[in-house]
């Protein structure tokens, strides 16, 4: 019971963290994309689990 709740909580926090990071990187993607190079803005590069968020 506790383990399942803890696992769900950790997963939710990680998804929220990666989703926010992914959204911010894409929102501010113009300066970051130029600085990091053309391949950096592809989905899944900045946030490995970002594409799994519905």
N, C-alpha and C positions, 0 to 999 in steps of 0.2 A: 504494500500500500504506500508506504513512505517512499520506497525506492521508485515506484512508478511516478509518483507526484514529483519527486526530485528530478527524475529524468525528463518529464514533460516540461518542467520549469526551466531546466538548463537548455533544452532544445528551443523553447520559446525565446529565451534571452539571446541565444546564439543567432536564431533566425532574425530577431529584431535588430540585433547589432549589425549583422551582415547586410540585411535589407537596407538599413539606414545608410551604412557606408556605401553600398552599391548605388543608392539613389543620389547621395551627395556627390559621389564621383561622377555620375552621369550628368547631374545638374551643372556642376562646375567642370564639366569634362573638357571644355575648350582649352583653358590654360594647362590643366593637368595632362591632357592628351598630347599637347605639343611638347611638353617638357619630358614626358616619359617615352614618347615615340608612338608611331602609328598602331602598333600591335597591342598597346596597353589597354585600349578602350573596348576590346572585344569582350562580350559577355562571359563571365566566369573567371576573368583574369584577376580582377581586383578582389572579388568576393566569390570564393568557390561555391558557396551555397546560395548566392544571390538569385540565381535563375530558378531556384526551387520555390521561391515565394510566390504564391498565387496573386 
